């Protein structure tokens, strides 16, 4: 990291920009023809053919992705595969290195359950988290016949080094939402439909690590009790990887 990068990160450290659309975090320019929907150069790497006809609306959960400023500048990211599949009211994206001291603003379901998808000694398995989710729904429905607020799913979108820094800062500043439950993914949480390391463009540290899109897709499919969510997000992700592979093979032949 050079001196200018370090100064820039320090300047961005205490700022958080909420409700950023996936296109606003893109690194593409206007030098090429850009698709209005997927924000990728068209027609060469447009991925709209892999997207559902209608965005998926989350019923039981709300996704909040917190993107590290460095990750937002990365050209090869898995997040677009998620943001293009889900409907805008179902998620929010913030760009920051740490949460503001007042917490992340404008999150539906404030006061309800919140899952932080991040491993650690205090994290519970996805299966345990889902049991708590069902208990919360059963308790609420049994008392006033009203469904509980959507469960927040918070994901730190960054390399593991930066994600660790973000998590450490948030714990130190005590800015995570109340009722936060830290959730980790293990091999026991996955079924036969899960194929790991599909986003091999960026090699994870170990086989127990997954791209943001892979983790989000699997967890949301379980929280929403809708396996189609996982398949819907994997289609554009797989197409992105295929396009990248074709590009690398073409360059190798040149």
C-alpha positions in Angstrom: 0.0 0.0 0.0 1.5 3.4 -1.0 1.2 6.6 1.0 -1.7 8.0 -1.0 -3.8 4.8 -0.6 -3.2 4.9 3.2 -4.3 8.6 3.4 -7.4 7.8 1.3 -8.4 4.8 3.5 -8.0 6.9 6.7 -10.2 9.6 5.2 -12.9 7.1 4.3 -12.6 5.3 7.7 -15.4 7.0 9.5 -17.7 7.5 6.6 -20.5 5.3 5.6 -22.6 5.8 2.5 -26.0 3.9 2.8 -28.3 2.5 0.2 -25.8 2.5 -2.6 -27.0 0.6 -5.7 -24.8 -2.1 -7.2 -24.2 0.1 -10.3 -22.9 3.0 -8.2 -20.1 0.7 -7.0 -19.1 -0.3 -10.5 -15.6 0.4 -11.8 -16.7 0.5 -15.5 -16.4 3.6 -17.6 -18.4 5.1 -20.5 -15.7 4.4 -23.1 -17.5 1.2 -24.1 -21.2 0.6 -24.6 -22.6 -0.4 -21.1 -25.8 -2.4 -20.5 -28.4 -0.4 -18.6 -29.4 -3.4 -16.6 -26.3 -5.2 -15.6 -23.9 -2.3 -16.0 -21.4 -4.4 -17.9 -20.0 -3.9 -21.4 -22.5 -5.1 -24.0 -22.8 -7.3 -25.8 -19.5 -9.0 -25.0 -19.9 -9.6 -21.2 -23.6 -8.7 -20.6 -25.1 -11.2 -18.2 -28.7 -10.2 -18.5 -29.6 -13.5 -20.3 -28.9 -15.3 -17.0 -31.1 -13.0 -14.8 -34.6 -13.9 -13.8 -37.4 -12.1 -15.6 -38.5 -10.4 -12.4 -36.3 -9.6 -9.4 -36.8 -11.8 -6.4 -38.5 -10.2 -3.4 -37.4 -11.3 0.1 -40.3 -12.0 2.4 -38.6 -13.1 5.7 -35.3 -11.3 5.6 -33.5 -8.1 4.6 -30.0 -8.1 3.2 -27.5 -5.4 4.2 -24.1 -5.7 2.4 -21.3 -3.5 3.9 -18.6 -3.0 1.2 -15.1 -2.1 2.1 -13.9 0.9 0.0 -11.1 -1.2 -1.4 -13.5 -3.9 -2.5 -15.8 -1.4 -4.2 -12.9 -0.5 -6.5 -12.2 -4.1 -7.4 -13.2 -5.0 -11.0 -13.8 -8.7 -10.3 -16.5 -9.0 -7.7 -19.2 -11.5 -7.0 -21.7 -9.1 -5.5 -23.3 -8.0 -8.8 -24.7 -11.5 -9.2 -26.7 -10.9 -6.0 -27.7 -7.2 -6.5 -29.1 -7.9 -10.0 -31.2 -10.8 -8.9 -32.9 -9.3 -5.8 -35.4 -6.5 -5.8 -34.2 -3.2 -4.5 -36.6 -3.1 -1.5 -35.0 -6.4 -0.3 -31.5 -5.1 0.2 -29.3 -2.2 0.9 -25.6 -1.6 0.2 -23.3 0.6 2.3 -19.7 1.5 1.6 -17.5 2.0 4.6 -14.6 0.7 6.7 -16.6 0.7 9.9 -20.2 1.4 10.9 -21.2 4.9 12.1 -21.5 5.1 15.8 -25.2 5.5 15.5 -25.4 2.2 13.6 -26.4 1.6 10.0 -29.3 3.8 9.1 -32.6 2.9 7.4 -32.5 -0.9 8.1 -36.0 -2.5 8.1 -36.8 -4.7 11.0 -35.0 -2.6 13.6 -35.3 -4.3 17.0 -35.8 -7.7 15.4 -33.2 -10.5 14.9 -30.0 -9.7 13.0 -27.6 -12.3 11.6 -24.0 -11.3 11.0 -22.5 -13.7 8.5 -19.0 -13.9 9.8 -17.0 -16.7 11.4 -15.6 -16.6 14.9 -15.5 -18.3 18.3 -18.9 -16.9 19.3 -20.6 -17.7 16.0 -23.3 -20.4 15.7 -24.0 -22.7 12.8 -26.5 -21.7 10.1 -28.7 -24.6 11.2 -28.8 -23.2 14.8 -29.5 -19.7 13.4 -32.4 -21.0 11.3 -33.9 -22.7 14.4 -33.8 -19.3 16.2 -35.5 -17.7 13.2 -38.3 -20.2 13.2 -38.8 -19.8 17.0 -39.0 -16.1 16.5 -41.6 -16.5 13.8 -43.6 -19.0 15.8 -43.6 -16.8 18.9 -44.7 -13.7 17.1 -47.4 -15.5 15.1 -48.7 -17.2 18.2 -49.2 -13.9 20.2 -50.6 -11.2 17.9 -51.0 -13.0 14.6 -48.6 -10.6 13.0 -45.4 -11.8 11.4 -42.2 -10.5 13.0 -40.1 -7.9 11.2 -37.7 -9.2 8.5 -34.5 -10.7 9.9 -31.5 -8.6 9.0 -28.7 -10.5 7.3 -25.5 -8.4 7.5 -22.6 -9.3 5.2 -19.1 -7.7 5.2 -18.0 -7.7 1.6 -14.2 -7.5 1.5 -11.1 -9.6 1.4 -10.7 -11.6 4.6 -8.0 -9.2 5.8 -10.2 -6.2 5.5 -13.3 -8.0 6.7 -11.5 -8.8 9.9 -10.5 -5.2 10.3 -14.2 -4.1 9.7 -15.5 -6.6 12.2 -12.9 -5.7 14.9 -13.7 -2.0 14.5 -17.4 -2.6 14.8 -17.1 -4.7 17.9 -14.8 -2.2 19.5 -17.2 0.7 18.8 -20.2 -1.4 19.8 -22.1 -0.4 16.7 -23.6 -3.7 15.7 -27.5 -3.9 16.0 -29.0 -5.3 19.2 -30.0 -8.9 19.1 -27.1 -9.6 16.8 -26.4 -13.3 16.2 -23.0 -14.1 14.6 -23.4 -17.0 12.1 -20.7 -19.1 10.5 -20.9 -21.5 7.5 -19.5 -25.0 7.9 -19.6 -28.0 5.6 -22.4 -29.4 7.6 -24.6 -26.5 6.6 -24.6 -27.4 2.9 -26.7 -29.8 1.0 -26.1 -31.7 -2.3 -27.2 -28.6 -4.3 -24.2 -26.6 -3.1 -21.1 -26.6 -5.3 -18.3 -24.8 -3.5 -15.7 -22.4 -5.0 -17.7 -21.6 -8.1 -16.2 -18.1 -8.1 -12.6 -19.4 -8.6 -11.5 -16.1 -10.3 -10.5 -15.0 -6.8 -9.0 -17.9 -4.9 -10.3 -18.1 -1.3 -7.8 -18.7 1.6 -9.2 -22.2 2.3 -11.9 -24.6 1.1 -14.1 -23.3 4.0 -14.1 -19.8 2.5 -16.6 -18.7 -0.2 -17.3 -15.7 -2.3 -19.8 -13.2 -1.0 -22.4 -14.2 -3.6 -22.1 -17.9 -2.9 -22.5 -17.4 0.9 -25.4 -14.9 0.5 -27.2 -17.0 -2.0 -27.1 -20.2 0.2 -28.0 -18.4 3.4 -30.9 -16.5 1.9 -32.3 -19.6 0.2 -32.5 -21.2 3.7 -33.8 -18.2 5.5 -36.5 -17.7 2.8 -37.2 -21.4 2.5 -36.8 -20.9 -1.2 -34.1 -23.0 -3.0 -34.7 -21.1 -6.2 -32.9 -18.1 -4.8 -29.6 -20.0 -4.7 -30.0 -21.2 -8.3 -31.1 -17.7 -9.5 -27.9 -16.1 -8.1 -25.6 -18.8 -9.2 -26.6 -18.5 -12.9 -25.2 -15.0 -13.4 -22.2 -15.9 -11.2 -21.4 -18.9 -13.3 -21.8 -16.8 -16.5 -19.4 -14.2 -15.1 -16.8 -16.9 -14.4 -17.4 -18.5 -17.9 -16.8 -15.1 -19.5 -13.7 -14.5 -17.5 -12.3 -17.9 -18.4 -13.0 -17.3 -22.1 -11.2 -13.9 -21.9 -8.2 -15.5 -20.3 -8.0 -18.2 -22.9 -8.2 -15.7 -25.7 -5.4 -13.6 -24.1 -3.3 -16.8 -23.8 -3.7 -17.4 -27.5 -2.8 -13.9 -28.5 
